[in-house]
Amino acid sequence: MSENQEKPVEIDLNTPDDAQPEAAPEGDAPVQAAEPPAPPSPEERIALLETEKADIKDRMLRIAADFDNYKKRARKDQSDGEMRARESVLRDFLEIADNLERATSSWGGEKDGKNSDAKSIRDGVELVLRQFRSKLERYQVKVIESLGQPFDPRFHEAISQVPSTEAKPGSVLHELQKGYLVGERLLRPAMVVVAAAAPAPMTKPEEKASEGTSEGTSEGTSTDDTASDKPAAAKTEGED
């Protein structure tokens, strides 16, 4: 038997195989931890802050310039929109002005030896009025119906109150000027006269005076008749 076979093998059962330290490969240097970067110096921090300050200032100037240009464009767009809306409205009402001019030019008294027809002029004016109302409806302008309606301070402007037995107290008796609405907003209130309760009927002073005079006259007449009867009777007795 050889010497190697007779020698026993020693095994450590307490230490696992994974925990055994591995031998470092030959030729590799040991790994060292990275050192933290050095803090910047005060001069470097000041230079960095100055750069950030210049960048922020440039950005703020650009934002202010853009906002100023935006305000100018918005103001111009608003002015142009108002001008276009005004031109559209005026262009519609120029047609009414043209028709009124035609109506007034035909109303010149005698023309070509003939008198102007008043009825045709009236029909022309009514036609222009209908056209005017249709133009108002296009822009959502509506007439406020006031006559006979209860007085509403939101849409009516009372000029006076008149006692009336024909209308209910507090209702519109007369409409002096029409009111108009634009959509749901008030464009102009209607000028109206509001009906008030009629006073209770009272006896006139003249009637009272006439009644007193008639009663006094009747009483005086009866007294005079009695007095006239008495002297007549006395005279008759003396004569006898």
MARSEMAR-563640 format. One line per 8 residues: number of its first residue (from 1); their letters; for each residue x negated, y, z negated of N, C-alpha, C, O. Coordinates in steps of 0.05 Angstrom, whole numbers. Atoms other than C-alpha are relative to their C-alpha. Layout:
! residues N
NUM	a	X:Y:Z:X:Y:Z:X:Y:Z:X:Y:Z  ...
***
This chain:
! residues 240
1	msenqekp	-17:-24:0:0:0:0:-18:24:0:-38:25:-14  16:-24:-2:-26:71:19:5:18:-24:23:14:-40  -2:-19:22:-36:130:-28:24:18:3:36:26:-17  -22:-18:-5:18:174:4:27:-14:-7:45:0:-17  -25:13:6:72:122:-5:3:-4:-30:26:-5:-39  -2:4:29:57:113:-79:7:26:-14:17:25:-37  -5:-26:14:63:188:-96:29:8:3:39:9:25  -29:-7:-2:136:209:-113:3:29:9:-14:46:5
9	veidlntp	-6:-27:-11:169:270:-80:16:15:-21:37:5:-30  -14:-16:20:191:326:-129:20:19:14:13:34:32  -21:-17:-11:258:361:-112:13:16:-22:21:5:-42  -13:-17:20:286:421:-150:30:1:6:38:13:26  -29:1:-4:361:409:-157:14:24:-11:38:28:-5  -13:-24:12:376:474:-196:2:23:19:20:39:16  1:-23:-18:360:523:-140:11:-8:27:-1:-26:40  -10:8:-27:402:520:-76:-19:8:22:-38:23:18
17	ddaqpeaa	18:-6:-22:370:522:-9:2:28:10:-18:40:19  -4:-27:-11:401:589:11:-14:21:-17:-22:42:-7  12:-20:18:371:623:-50:-30:0:1:-43:18:-10  29:1:-2:301:603:-33:-10:23:16:0:28:38  10:-23:-15:262:664:-11:-13:-9:26:-29:-28:27  11:6:-26:245:665:62:-27:14:2:-32:36:-7  26:-11:-4:175:677:80:1:21:22:12:16:43  0:-21:-20:163:741:118:-16:-9:24:-37:-21:21
25	pegdapvq	15:9:-24:143:729:189:-27:14:1:-31:37:-7  27:-11:-2:71:739:201:-2:22:21:10:19:42  4:-22:-19:51:804:235:19:23:-2:14:44:9  -19:-22:3:112:847:214:-7:16:-25:-14:6:-46  6:-18:22:101:909:170:25:2:-18:47:-2:-7  -23:-3:17:147:920:110:17:25:8:6:46:15  -18:-21:-8:210:964:125:2:21:-23:6:13:-46  -2:-21:20:211:1032:88:26:16:4:34:20:27
33	aaeppapp	-24:-16:-2:274:1075:73:-5:27:13:-26:39:8  3:-25:-14:286:1137:117:1:23:-19:18:23:-37  1:-23:18:270:1202:83:21:21:9:25:25:33  -20:-20:-8:327:1256:81:-13:24:13:-36:32:6  12:-24:-13:317:1317:126:-4:23:-19:11:25:-39  6:-23:18:288:1378:94:22:21:4:30:26:27  -20:-21:-2:339:1434:79:-11:23:16:-34:29:15  10:-22:-16:337:1493:127:-9:23:-18:0:27:-40
41	speerial	10:-24:15:300:1554:105:20:23:2:38:22:19  -19:-23:-1:336:1619:90:0:14:27:21:23:36  1:-13:-26:312:1649:155:16:-16:21:30:-4:38  -15:17:-19:342:1590:194:30:2:-5:46:3:14  -28:-3:6:408:1596:157:11:27:9:34:28:19  -9:-26:-9:413:1670:172:3:1:30:22:13:40  -2:1:-29:399:1658:245:24:-16:9:38:-8:29  -23:16:-7:452:1604:248:26:15:-5:45:14:11
49	letekadi	-24:-16:6:504:1649:214:4:23:20:26:29:27  -2:-21:-19:488:1706:261:10:-10:27:26:3:40  -10:12:-25:500:1660:320:30:-6:-1:44:0:18  -29:5:3:567:1637:293:16:26:-1:38:27:11  -14:-26:1:587:1709:278:3:12:28:25:21:35  -2:-11:-27:571:1731:349:20:-16:17:35:-5:33  -19:17:-15:610:1671:377:29:7:-8:46:9:10  -28:-7:9:672:1687:334:8:27:9:31:31:18
57	kdrmlria	-7:-27:-9:669:1761:352:7:0:29:26:13:38  -6:2:-29:666:1744:426:27:-12:5:42:-3:22  -26:13:-3:726:1697:419:23:19:-8:43:20:6  -21:-18:9:767:1749:380:4:23:21:27:31:25  -3:-20:-21:752:1802:433:15:-10:24:31:4:36  -14:12:-22:775:1755:487:30:-3:-6:47:2:11  -28:3:8:839:1739:449:15:26:0:37:28:10  -13:-26:1:854:1813:437:5:11:28:26:22:34
65	adfdnykk	-4:-10:-27:843:1829:511:23:-16:14:39:-4:28  -21:16:-12:888:1771:533:28:9:-11:47:10:4  -26:-8:12:943:1793:484:8:28:10:32:33:15  -7:-26:-11:939:1865:509:10:-2:28:29:12:36  -10:5:-27:946:1841:580:28:-12:1:44:-6:18  -27:12:2:1005:1798:560:21:20:-7:43:20:5  -20:-21:7:1040:1858:528:6:17:24:29:25:28  -4:-17:-24:1030:1899:591:17:-15:20:35:-3:32
73	rarkdqsd	-16:15:-19:1057:1843:635:29:-3:-9:48:-1:7  -27:4:11:1117:1831:589:16:26:2:39:26:9  -13:-26:-3:1133:1906:588:8:6:28:29:16:34  -6:-5:-28:1129:1910:663:22:-18:10:40:-10:25  -22:19:-8:1172:1847:673:27:9:-11:47:8:3  -25:-9:12:1224:1875:625:11:25:15:35:27:21  -8:-24:-14:1225:1943:661:10:-8:28:30:3:37  -9:8:-27:1231:1908:729:27:-14:-1:44:-10:16
81	gemrares	-25:13:3:1287:1864:704:23:19:-5:45:16:7  -21:-20:5:1326:1923:677:6:16:26:30:22:31  -4:-15:-24:1316:1961:742:16:-17:21:33:-6:34  -15:17:-19:1340:1901:784:29:-3:-8:47:-2:9  -28:2:10:1402:1893:740:15:26:5:38:26:13  -13:-25:-5:1417:1967:745:6:5:29:27:14:37  -4:-3:-29:1408:1967:820:23:-17:9:39:-9:26  -22:18:-9:1455:1908:827:27:11:-8:46:10:8
89	vlrdflei	-26:-12:9:1510:1942:786:6:24:17:29:27:26  -5:-24:-15:1502:2008:822:7:-6:29:23:7:42  -6:7:-28:1502:1974:890:29:-10:3:42:-4:23  -28:9:-1:1570:1942:874:19:24:-2:39:24:11  -18:-23:3:1600:2008:852:-3:21:22:14:39:24  1:-18:-23:1575:2045:913:22:-6:20:32:12:33  -22:6:-17:1628:2008:952:26:14:-9:42:23:8  -24:-14:10:1681:2038:907:-2:29:6:18:42:13
97	adnlerat	3:-28:-6:1652:2107:916:5:5:30:17:26:36  -6:-4:-29:1655:2098:992:30:0:5:40:16:20  -29:1:-5:1728:2078:989:14:25:-11:33:35:0  -12:-25:11:1745:2138:944:-6:24:18:12:41:22  6:-21:-19:1710:2184:993:18:-1:24:27:19:34  -18:3:-23:1751:2156:1050:29:9:-8:43:22:8  -27:-8:8:1815:2166:1009:2:30:-3:23:42:5  -2:-29:3:1799:2238:991:-3:15:26:8:36:30
105	sswggekd	3:-14:-26:1777:2255:1062:26:-1:16:31:17:32  -26:1:-14:1845:2232:1088:21:17:-13:42:22:-1  -19:-16:14:1880:2276:1037:-9:30:3:-20:42:-15  9:-27:-6:1868:2343:1070:23:18:8:18:38:23  -23:-16:-8:1937:2372:1077:8:-6:28:14:-29:35  -7:3:-28:1952:2383:1150:-25:-8:16:-46:4:13  22:10:-17:1908:2344:1198:11:-8:27:29:-25:29  -9:5:-27:1918:2345:1273:30:7:2:45:-6:17
113	gknsdaks	-28:-9:-2:1984:2381:1262:19:-18:-15:43:-15:-12  -17:18:15:2011:2326:1217:-6:1:-29:-29:4:-37  4:1:28:2021:2324:1143:-10:-27:-9:-3:-48:2  11:25:9:1982:2271:1105:22:-15:-15:39:-4:-29  -20:17:12:2023:2213:1081:-9:-6:-29:-29:-19:-33  7:4:28:2022:2213:1004:1:-29:-8:-15:-39:-24  -2:28:7:2044:2140:1001:-24:-16:9:-34:-33:-6  23:14:-9:1986:2116:1043:-24:7:-17:-41:-11:-22
121	irdgvelv	22:-8:17:1938:2155:999:2:-15:-27:-18:-24:-38  -4:15:25:1968:2124:937:-6:-29:3:-19:-41:-15  7:28:-5:1963:2055:967:-30:-4:2:-41:-24:-8  29:2:-2:1890:2068:983:-13:2:-27:-32:-13:-33  11:-3:27:1875:2091:912:5:-25:-16:-12:-33:-31  -6:25:15:1910:2030:883:-18:-23:10:-26:-40:-6  18:21:-10:1868:1986:929:-28:3:-11:-41:-16:-19  27:-5:12:1804:2019:904:0:-7:-30:-20:-18:-40
129	lrqfrskl	-2:7:29:1828:2010:832:-1:-31:-4:-14:-41:-22  2:30:2:1839:1935:844:-28:-10:6:-38:-28:-7  28:8:-6:1770:1930:875:-18:6:-24:-36:-9:-30  16:-8:23:1741:1967:815:4:-21:-23:-16:-28:-36  -5:20:21:1774:1918:767:-13:-27:6:-23:-41:-12  13:26:-8:1748:1858:806:-30:2:-5:-43:-18:-12  28:-3:5:1678:1887:801:-6:-2:-30:-26:-13:-38  4:2:29:1686:1894:726:2:-28:-10:-13:-37:-27
137	eryqvkvi	-2:28:8:1709:1822:719:-24:-16:8:-31:-35:-6  24:14:-8:1647:1800:756:-22:3:-22:-38:-15:-25  19:-4:21:1606:1830:699:12:-6:-28:3:4:-48  -13:9:25:1653:1800:646:11:23:-16:10:22:-41  -12:-23:13:1685:1867:630:30:-4:1:42:-6:23  -29:5:2:1757:1857:606:14:23:-13:2:37:-30  -16:-21:11:1812:1906:589:12:-10:-26:21:-33:-28  -13:7:25:1838:1906:517:29:7:2:37:30:6
145	eslgqpfd	-29:-4:0:1913:1897:516:9:11:-27:7:-3:-47  -5:-13:25:1936:1946:464:30:7:-4:39:6:-27  -28:-10:3:2008:1969:478:17:-22:-13:19:-44:-3  -18:19:14:2056:1936:429:-14:-19:-19:-1:-34:-33  15:18:17:2000:1899:393:-4:13:-28:-4:37:-30  7:-12:27:1985:1907:318:-26:15:1:-45:7:16  24:-16:1:1933:1960:304:-23:-16:-12:-21:-27:-33  24:15:9:1864:1929:298:-24:20:1:-31:29:23
153	prfheais	22:-20:0:1807:1976:276:-25:-9:14:-42:7:21  23:10:-15:1757:1931:311:1:8:29:-20:11:42  -3:-5:-29:1785:1947:380:16:26:5:16:35:28  -17:-23:-5:1830:2008:370:-11:24:-16:-22:21:-38  7:-25:13:1816:2080:352:26:17:-2:35:27:18  -26:-14:4:1878:2114:322:-4:30:2:-22:41:-11  1:-29:-3:1889:2186:343:21:13:-19:15:33:-31  -21:-11:16:1954:2198:306:21:-22:-6:20:-44:5
161	qvpsteak	-23:18:6:2016:2165:276:26:15:6:28:39:-1  -26:-12:-8:2086:2178:302:22:-18:-11:22:-42:-6  -23:16:9:2150:2155:266:16:-9:24:21:6:43  -15:12:-22:2189:2109:312:17:-22:-10:10:-38:-28  -19:22:5:2249:2064:308:-1:-22:21:11:-43:17  1:19:-22:2232:2028:373:-23:-21:-4:-21:-43:6  23:18:4:2165:1997:351:-3:-6:-30:6:8:-47  5:8:28:2144:1960:288:-21:19:-12:-39:27:1
169	pgsvlhel	20:-16:13:2106:2001:237:-28:-14:1:-30:-38:-5  27:12:-2:2031:1991:246:-7:-11:27:-30:-21:30  6:10:-27:2036:1972:320:-7:24:17:-2:47:10  9:-21:-18:2008:2011:379:25:9:16:38:-6:30  -23:-12:-14:2062:2058:406:-7:10:27:7:6:47  9:-11:-26:2023:2093:461:-30:-5:3:-45:-6:-17  28:4:-6:1956:2080:495:-10:24:16:-1:28:39  10:-24:-14:1918:2144:513:-24:-6:17:-27:7:38
177	qkgylvge	23:8:-16:1855:2110:538:-5:-30:-4:-5:-39:-27  4:29:2:1841:2037:554:-27:-6:-12:-46:8:-10  25:10:12:1789:1998:516:-10:-24:16:6:-37:30  12:21:-16:1741:1947:546:-18:-17:-17:-30:-8:-37  18:20:13:1702:1885:524:-20:-10:21:-12:-13:44  20:14:-17:1638:1857:553:-5:-27:-13:-19:-29:-33  1:26:13:1644:1783:539:16:1:-25:40:4:-25  -13:-1:26:1660:1782:465:-8:26:-15:1:30:-38
185	rllrpamv	9:-24:13:1627:1849:449:17:24:9:26:25:32  -16:-24:-6:1663:1916:446:-17:20:16:-38:28:8  13:-20:-17:1644:1963:502:11:28:-7:-5:47:-9  -12:-25:7:1693:2019:485:27:-5:-13:43:-20:-2  -26:5:12:1752:2021:436:22:15:15:17:35:29  -23:-12:-13:1821:2039:460:11:23:-18:13:19:-43  -11:-23:16:1849:2107:438:30:-3:1:43:-3:22  -29:7:2:1920:2094:414:14:19:-20:1:32:-36
193	vvaaaapa	-18:-13:19:1978:2125:377:15:-22:-14:27:-40:-2  -11:21:16:2003:2082:320:28:8:-9:33:30:-17  -27:-5:9:2077:2075:303:1:-1:-31:-11:-18:-43  -4:-1:29:2098:2093:232:30:-6:-6:47:-4:12  -28:5:8:2162:2075:194:16:25:2:8:47:-7  -17:-23:-3:2219:2121:211:12:8:-28:18:-10:-44  -11:-8:26:2244:2163:152:30:-8:-3:44:-10:17  -28:7:4:2311:2145:120:18:23:7:10:46:3
201	pmtkpeek	-18:-22:-8:2371:2185:146:9:15:-24:17:4:-44  -8:-17:22:2387:2244:102:22:20:10:22:26:34  -21:-19:-8:2447:2292:101:-12:27:5:-28:37:-11  12:-26:-7:2430:2357:134:11:22:-18:34:21:-26  -9:-22:17:2434:2421:92:23:15:13:41:25:-2  -22:-14:-13:2480:2453:144:27:-14:-5:47:-1:-10  -25:15:5:2531:2397:135:9:4:-29:33:7:-34  -7:-4:28:2528:2405:59:13:28:-3:33:31:-17
209	asegtseg	-10:-27:3:2539:2480:65:27:3:13:45:16:2  -26:-2:-13:2597:2471:113:21:-14:-17:44:-5:-18  -19:14:17:2629:2420:66:8:18:-24:31:19:-31  -6:-18:23:2623:2469:7:17:23:8:35:32:-7  -15:-24:-9:2651:2527:48:29:-8:5:48:6:-1  -27:9:-6:2711:2486:71:15:-5:-26:39:1:-28  -13:5:25:2726:2464:0:7:26:-14:29:29:-25  -6:-26:12:2721:2535:-26:22:15:14:38:29:1
217	tsegtstd	-21:-14:-15:2765:2562:29:27:-12:-6:47:3:-9  -26:13:5:2819:2511:15:10:7:-28:34:13:-32  -9:-7:27:2819:2526:-59:8:29:-2:28:36:-15  -8:-29:0:2820:2601:-48:26:5:13:41:22:5  -25:-4:-14:2878:2595:-1:23:-8:-18:44:6:-18  -22:8:18:2920:2557:-51:4:19:-22:27:24:-31  -3:-19:22:2905:2607:-106:13:26:10:30:37:-4  -12:-25:-11:2922:2666:-61:30:-4:5:46:14:1
225	dtasdkpa	-28:5:-5:2987:2633:-42:16:1:-26:38:12:-26  -14:-1:26:3006:2624:-115:3:28:-10:24:36:-20  -1:-28:9:2988:2695:-131:19:16:16:32:34:5  -18:-15:-17:3027:2722:-73:29:-7:-6:47:10:-3  -27:8:6:3088:2683:-94:9:14:-26:33:21:-28  -7:-12:25:3087:2713:-164:9:29:3:30:36:-7  -10:-28:-3:3092:2788:-145:25:1:16:42:19:11  -25:-1:-15:3145:2773:-95:24:-7:-18:45:6:-15
233	aakteged	-22:6:18:3187:2741:-148:6:23:-19:29:28:-24  -5:-23:19:3177:2800:-196:13:22:14:30:35:2  -13:-22:-15:3197:2850:-142:29:-6:5:45:12:6  -28:7:-5:3260:2813:-129:17:4:-24:39:14:-22  -14:-4:24:3281:2815:-201:4:29:-6:26:37:-15  -2:-29:5:3268:2890:-207:21:13:18:35:31:9  -19:-11:-19:3309:2906:-146:28:-6:-9:46:10:-5  -27:7:8:3368:2869:-174:8:17:-24:30:14:-34
***
